[in-house]
Amino acid sequence: MAPPIKNLPIGKILVENGFINEKQLEEALEKQRNTPGKMLGDIMLEMGLVSETQLAQALSIRLKVPFVDLSTAPINREAVMKIPEETARKKTVLAFAINNNRLLVATNDPINFYIFEELKVQTGMEIIPQISTKTAIEEAIGKFYSQQNVDSAVNELASEQQAAMQDAAVDESGERIDNAPIVKLVNMMAETAFRLKATDIHIEAFKTRTRIRFRMDGELVEQDMKVPIAFHNSIITRIKILGGMNIAERRIPLDGRYSMIIDGVQQDFRVSTIPCVWGEKCVIRLLSSADEKTRRITDLGMTDYNYEMYKQIIRCPNGVMLVTGPTGSGKSTTLYATLGELSQPNVNIVTVEDPVEKRIDGVNQCQINDKAGMTFAAALRSILRQDPDIIMVGEIRDGETADIAIRAAITGHFVLSTLHTNDAASTIVRLVDMGVAPYMVASSVVGIIAQRLVKLLCNECKERYTLTDEADLRLVSKTSPVDIFRPKKGGCKACRNSGYAGRTAIHEIIVTSNDIKELISAGATAEEIGEQAKKNGTRLLRDNVTEMVLAGRTTMDELVKATYTV
């Protein structure tokens, strides 16, 4: 007689449900024998044999406890607030529904009955545990408690609005800077943006309201935060205090920076304000403060094919490597990842940036200050006397900076920088236009990376359809109809109803081999350089994004947006 499911080993259930095969199970069991005390599930996760979701589903089958997908399940706010945030985070649990005075609670440890007894006492309700993944629970905790705290702060602001008008402590502009709800609201805005993986927070004043928008996956999304316009100046002033800016100055643009610890991670914020008709507009950029050494360039979307070309460039002991693309295409992130790959204890790396966006341990980073005379060109001259091996220049903005960077490369340094051009080949022409002699460009530039960011389709709700339009088929180099994917209208809960989930970078890499150097020296056009690069194996941006469209990872809209030219 077959053993009851509850007694089946977790590995057997994973095999029977097709998540892994017998050979993979044996490998995991062998590793477990060599690491006593470690759970088999944890070992399989480390080996990449199963996902957290698959493991949770297998556990659900074994323990006969229902599995809940928090990214798609309807979550009742009233249920969430039955458990205090501190308890939810400490125990990794989330109440998500109420059913006949019974509280449905997502957990990744359904056999820890002590937790459920404690929750029963706290809530006064019967607890029904359901299995979910630790990651999904932690994400949902961050999202729902943050939103609740923001709503609470906004409600406090609204209730105090009338009092603020009459309060004698209010100054002539109607501000209450020490107002606790203001402090709470600004903090909650930052925490919510961090947990939603937003890159920017926009705070904008209009005649009757203050609008809060987050940039997520490249798109601005308005947040449901009803902030009274009377408190706009107070919010901006609070942010200025955090950013170390002049709170009395409202007539000119200002910049600042501050840090916060959110969920145990130090998050850096860059603040920019500018005066507008109804009040100052503020944009807060969330800067990645993780250790850049741990991030490989392939984690940022570079294909294996392009990575081999990229390695040829960064192996060069001297020369210039340029990363190009429009604003917001991920150039700085690529440069930081490159510094992470190059950083060694025996290498002196110095950067000149405006501003320093991410702080990297072991790298000497210099901040530009135009007012004090610390320009890119002046900083570069000084850096050359600092015995550098690798120099990173945040951006080549003028001929003088370009000339010094090129000369630094010729004298034996490896120089990294960015430039705003549309593709890799036109970068050469731009340098020559800046006044650098073609022979200097030819002898110094070792590689150029052009890149763009494209949005990825949501795997939960994307729809298959047949591409038949002749013009569109030409864009993907096809002559007959082909099946591809598009975002579902209205999306799903997993992708916040957008149809897209995340972004990745696409790259076009030119390695300046001898034949390309000869073309540069001869004053060739961007088209001629591009043609030769293609013969040498360069894959154009369009080739890279076309592969992604045909593989069902992105859409025709993204292909056009990233690569279309007249």
C-alpha positions, 0 to 999 in steps of 0.5 A, spaced: 500 500 500 502 506 498 504 511 504 499 517 505 501 523 502 503 526 509 508 521 510 512 522 503 518 525 503 518 532 500 523 530 495 519 524 493 513 529 492 517 534 488 519 528 483 512 526 482 509 533 481 515 534 475 519 539 479 525 535 479 528 528 476 530 523 480 538 524 478 537 531 481 534 529 488 540 524 489 545 530 488 541 534 493 540 528 498 548 527 497 549 534 498 545 534 505 549 528 507 555 532 507 552 538 510 548 535 516 543 539 520 541 543 513 533 542 510 533 538 504 528 544 501 534 549 503 539 545 499 535 544 493 533 552 493 541 553 494 542 549 488 537 552 484 533 546 482 527 548 485 523 555 486 521 558 493 514 557 490 515 550 487 517 548 494 511 551 498 507 547 493 510 541 495 510 542 502 502 544 501 501 537 498 505 534 503 502 537 509 495 538 506 495 545 508 492 550 502 497 554 498 496 561 497 499 566 491 499 573 495 501 576 488 494 574 485 490 573 491 485 578 494 488 581 500 483 584 505 486 590 508 482 589 515 484 582 515 492 585 514 491 590 520 489 585 525 496 583 526 501 588 528 506 590 523 512 588 528 509 581 529 508 580 522 515 582 520 518 578 526 514 571 525 513 572 517 506 572 517 500 576 513 493 575 515 489 576 508 482 574 509 477 573 514 472 568 514 466 567 519 470 570 524 476 566 522 483 569 520 486 566 514 494 567 515 499 566 510 506 563 513 512 559 510 512 555 517 505 552 517 507 547 523 509 552 528 503 551 532 506 556 537 505 562 532 498 561 531 496 560 538 500 567 540 496 570 534 489 567 536 490 570 543 492 577 540 487 577 535 481 573 539 480 569 532 481 562 530 487 562 525 487 558 519 494 557 516 495 557 509 502 556 505 506 561 501 513 563 500 517 567 505 519 572 499 512 573 497 510 574 505 515 579 506 513 583 499 506 583 501 508 586 508 512 591 506 506 593 501 500 593 505 503 596 512 506 601 508 500 603 504 496 603 511 501 608 514 501 612 508 493 613 509 494 614 516 498 620 515 494 623 510 488 622 514 492 625 520 494 631 515 487 632 513 484 632 520 489 637 522 488 642 516 483 646 519 487 647 526 493 649 522 490 655 519 488 657 525 494 655 529 498 661 532 504 657 531 503 657 524 508 662 520 506 667 515 506 661 509 502 657 513 507 651 515 508 647 520 514 644 519 515 640 526 508 637 524 508 629 526 504 627 520 508 631 515 514 627 518 511 621 518 508 622 511 515 623 508 518 617 511 512 613 509 512 615 502 520 613 501 518 607 504 513 605 500 517 607 494 523 603 496 518 597 497 515 598 490 521 598 487 520 605 484 526 609 482 523 616 483 518 620 487 515 626 484 511 631 488 508 636 485 503 642 487 497 644 483 491 649 484 487 644 489 492 638 490 499 636 491 500 630 486 505 624 488 507 620 483 512 614 483 516 612 477 516 604 476 519 600 470 520 607 467 513 609 467 510 614 472 504 612 476 500 616 480 499 614 487 492 614 491 495 619 496 490 625 497 494 630 500 491 637 502 495 643 498 495 647 504 501 642 506 505 642 500 510 647 503 511 643 509 512 637 505 517 640 501 521 644 507 521 637 511 525 634 505 529 640 504 531 639 512 533 631 510 537 633 504 541 639 508 538 644 503 536 651 504 529 651 507 529 659 506 530 659 499 524 658 494 526 662 488 532 657 485 533 650 484 536 646 489 539 639 490 541 635 496 542 628 499 540 624 505 539 616 507 534 612 511 534 605 513 528 601 510 527 594 512 535 593 514 537 596 508 541 603 507 537 607 502 540 613 499 536 619 496 538 624 491 533 630 492 532 636 486 527 642 487 525 647 482 520 653 483 513 652 479 507 656 478 503 653 484 509 651 489 516 648 488 516 641 485 520 636 488 523 629 485 527 624 489 531 619 486 532 612 489 539 610 489 542 603 489 546 603 495 547 595 495 555 593 494 556 594 487 562 588 487 556 583 488 553 585 481 555 582 475 554 585 468 550 579 466 545 580 472 543 587 468 541 583 462 547 582 458 547 576 454 552 571 454 554 573 447 555 580 448 559 579 455 564 575 451 565 582 447 565 586 453 570 581 457 575 583 451 574 590 452 575 590 460 581 586 459 585 592 456 590 595 460 589 601 457 584 605 453 577 608 453 571 604 454 565 608 453 557 607 455 552 611 451 545 612 450 539 617 452 538 619 459 535 613 464 538 608 459 542 605 465 549 607 463 551 609 470 549 602 473 553 599 467 559 603 469 558 601 476 558 594 475 564 594 471 568 598 476 565 592 481 568 587 476 575 591 475 576 593 483 582 589 486 586 590 492 592 592 487 588 596 483 587 604 484 581 606 481 579 614 482 572 616 479 570 623 478 562 624 478 556 629 478 553 627 483 556 621 486 550 616 485 552 610 488 558 609 494 563 603 492 567 600 498 575 600 495 573 606 490 576 613 491 570 617 488 570 625 487 564 629 487 564 635 482 563 642 484 563 647 479 562 653 484 569 651 487 572 650 480 572 642 481 570 641 474 571 635 470 577 637 466 580 640 473 579 634 477 581 629 471 588 633 471 589 632 478 587 625 478 592 624 473 597 626 479 594 621 484 597 614 481 591 611 478 590 605 474 583 606 472 579 612 472 572 613 471 569 620 468 561 620 470 560 624 463 564 627 457 560 633 456 565 638 452 571 637 448 576 639 454 574 633 458 574 628 452 581 631 450 584 629 457 580 623 458 583 621 451 590 623 453 590 619 460 588 613 456 594 614 451 599 615 457 597 608 460 590 608 464 584 605 463 578 610 462 571 609 463 566 614 461 559 615 458 556 619 452 549 621 450 549 618 443 544 614 439 548 608 437 555 605 438 558 607 431 556 615 432 560 615 438 566 616 434 563 621 430 561 625 436 568 625 439 571 627 433 566 633 433 568 635 440 575 636 437 579 630 438 583 628 432 581 622 429 588 618 430 587 620 437 580 617 438 583 611 433 589 609 438 585 610 445 578 608 444 578 600 445 570 599 446 563 602 446 557 599 449 550 603 447 544 601 451 537 601 452 532 599 457 526 595 455 520 593 459 519 585 460 512 582 459 508 579 465 509 572 465 503 571 469 498 574 464 501 576 457 497 574 451 500 570 445 497 573 438 500 572 431 503 578 428 501 579 420 502 586 419 508 587 413 511 593 416 512 590 423 514 583 420 520 587 417 522 590 424 523 583 426 526 580 420 520 575 418 517 575 411 511 570 414 506 571 420 509 569 427 506 568 434 509 573 439 506 576 445 503 582 448 501 585 455 494 583 457 489 589 457 488 591 464 494 586 466 493 582 473 495 583 480 502 581 479 504 586 475 500 592 478 495 592 472 500 594 467 502 588 463 509 589 464 514 586 470 521 589 470 526 592 465 532 589 462 538 592 458 539 591 451 546 592 449 550 594 442 558 593 443 563 595 438 570 592 440 575 597 436 579 592 432 585 594 427 580 595 421 575 599 425 581 603 427 583 604 420 576 607 418 576 612 424 583 614 422 581 615 415 575 619 418 569 614 416 562 616 417 558 612 423 555 608 417 561 605 415 564 604 422 557 600 423 557 596 417 564 594 419 562 592 426 557 588 424 562 584 419 566 583 426 560 580 430 557 586 433 549 585 434 545 591 433 540 594 439 535 592 434 537 584 433 538 584 441 531 586 442 528 582 436 530 576 439 527 578 446 520 579 442 520 572 438 522 569 445 516 572 448 520 576 453 518 583 451 513 587 446 513 590 439 512 597 442 518 596 446 522 594 440 519 601 436 521 605 442 528 602 444 530 602 436 526 605 431 529 611 427 526 615 421 
